């Protein structure tokens, strides 16, 4: 893929990632993540020294990708807390079941 196409593709992925990150659209983020992996692997396979402009675009996307990872970790923590709050009432039911078993 010519460098201009790679640069444009990175820019497009960055714009898409910015948009879906604010929407918490995890399916779209996963697809963008796969596309980023594909283009970065392609760049590595080419073996040529990337231009300064292309490196800057990669760094911009890398920074935004870091923010996406952080947002994902926050969402995972939110879900852990939510699941934990649903498990606690079940603990109470099992304690009462134990009391009932003693009769």
Phi, psi and omega in degrees: 000130179298149182305323180297320178294320179296318179297315179295319180296317176299316178299314180298319179294323178297314179298316179297317181295318176302317183292310186284337179297321180286344179264355186054041180270086188293327177295316179293321178298319179299317180294320178295320178301317178296318179296320177298317178301315182299315182290323179292321175296321178297317178298319181294320181293331181295330175074352179281153175289120181291153179292162178299324180294318179292319177297320178296319178296320178297318180294321177299314180293322179299318178297313180295323178297323175298319176295322178295318178298318178297316179296322178296317178297321177297318179294320177299317179296319179300317180291324176300315179296318179297314178296320179298321180292334177278334180282329183300315177300327178295326177298319178297318179297320181292327177294318177293326177297323178296318179298317181295328181289341181278350180287000000 
